[in-house]
Amino acid sequence: MRLIDKLKQGNKDLLQAIYQQHKGRFINTMKARFPECDILQIEDTYSEAIEVLYHNIEQGKLDNIEQSVESYLFAIARNKLYRDSKKAQKNLRLSVDVEEEKEDDVWENERKLMDVCLNQLGERCQQLLKLFYYKHKSLQAIAKEMGFGDSQNASAAKYKCTQKLKTRMLKNMKDKRR
């Protein structure tokens, strides 16, 4: 009995065997041809190709495969990956400008939020964080300038001030979402 006839009769074990037999080679081939696609997308496409094969046989659209089953599956999946890749490239080009604008807005909003929260901290924390992050001074220099004694004390104070800043920023972000 021909392969197609067995599949028409609903032989799911045969379909599963076909799936397993060609999966590894398919994934390796398509990873090489479509490096921009991740493994999950390639596996999904392979599963869809198996479904198309079975559906076409079941619907009577495929009574004879002139090439091998493997070639048929690869052609279906390769064409789908090619179409998806083209769509993704087109969408990427269209969305790059929008994403860059959104990203700039996000960074600007976070910077404004950080400035607001920084100004809510005590004067000593503000000074310490500005010296470290804005003026790029070493902890040794900050310890000397602010009278911490040594860089370890300055580091501990910086850690506490940074935690206070993070806590305020997270609270403000949660409040804005409500």
N, C-alpha and C positions, 0 to 999 in steps of 0.2 A: 504494500500500500504506500502511496506517495505521501511525502511529508505534509503537503497541503491538505490532503484528504484526512490525515490523522488529526490535524489541527481543526479542520472543519467539524470533526466529530467531538470537539471539545477536550482534546487531550492536553490537560493543563500541565501534566508532568513533562511532556515533550516541550511545551512552551518554556517551562522553567529550565529544562536542560539547554535549550537554545540560548536562553538568557545567560546562563552561567558559562556556556562554552565560548561565547564571543565577547563577554563583558571586559575582561582584562585587556585584550588586544584593542578593543574599541577605545577604552579610556586612555591607554598609552598613545594611540594614534591621534586622538582628538586633542589631547594635551599638547602634543607637538604642533598640530595645525592651528590650534586656537589657544595660545598661551595666556591670553587675557581672560579666559574662562576658568572659573575655579572648578575643583573636582566635583562638588555637589551639583553644579549646573550641568556638567558633562554626564554625570550619573543619571540625573533627572531626564536629560535628553535621550539617553540610551533607553531608559524605561519607557518613555513616550514612543520611541521608535518600535519597541516590542509591542506596545499597545496598538500602534498603527498597523503593524504587520498582522496581528491577530484580528483586528477590526476589519481590515481589507479582505482577509480570507473569509471571515464570518459573513460579510456582506456580499460575497461573491465577486468583489472587485479584483481579486487576485486568484486566478485559477492556475496560473503557471508562472514560476519564477525562472526566467531565462538565465539569470546570473545566479550566483550562490545566495543563500539566505543571508550570509554575512555581508555580501556586497549590497544587498537590498537594504538591510538595516543601516549599514554605514552611510548609504546615500541619503536615506530619510533623515538620519540624525545630523549628518554633515550639513545638509541644506538648512535644517532648523538652526543649528549653531551659527551658520553663516548669516542667516536672516537676523537672528538675535544679536549677533556681533555688530552688524551694520546698524541696527536700531540703537544699540547701546552707544556706538560711536556718535551717531547723530544726536542722540539725547545728551550725551556728555558735552558735545560742542555747544548745544543750546543752553545747557544748565551751568556751564563753567562761569559765565559772566554773572548769572544770578547768584550762584553759590559764593563767588568772591565778594559780591556786595553784601550778602547775608553774613558772611564770615567777618567782614569788616565791621558790620553793625554789631555783631555779637561781641567782638573784641572791644569795640568802643563802649558798649553798654557795660561790659564787665569792668573795664577800666574806670568808668564813671562810678560804678558801684563800689569799687575798691577805694577810690578817693573819698567817697562819702563815709564809708566804714572806717577808713584810716583816720579821718577827721573826728570820728566819734571816740577814738581811743584817747587815753591820757597823753599829755604832752611828751612825757619821757618815752613811751612806746612809739609815738609818731616820730620823734627825733631819731630813735635807734633804727627803726625800719627804713626811714628815708636815707639815713647815712649808709646803711648796708645795701639796700636795693636800688636807690636812685643815684647815689654818689659812689657806689661800689667801693666803699672803704672796707678794709679788713677788720676782723673782730678785734685784733690787737689795737688798731688805731681807734676804734670805737671805744674800747675799754679805757684807753688813755684819755680820750676826749670827754667821755661821759663819767669817768671816775668809777669804773667797775672793778678796778684792781687788776684783773687779768682777763685774758680772752675767754677762759672757760665761763666766768661769770657773765661776760657779755653774750656768749653763746646761749647760756641758759635763759637770760633775759630776752634775747631775740626769739628763742623758741616759744616762750610764754606769750610774747606780743604777737607773734605770727599766729598762734593758736587762737588768741582773742580775735584777731582780724578775720580768720577763716570762719569762726563761729558767727560773728556778726554778718559776714557776707552770706553764709548759708541761711541764716535766719531771714535776712532781707530777701533772698531769692525765693524762699518758701512763702513769705508774705506776699510777694508780687504775683505768685502763681494762683493765689486764692482769689 
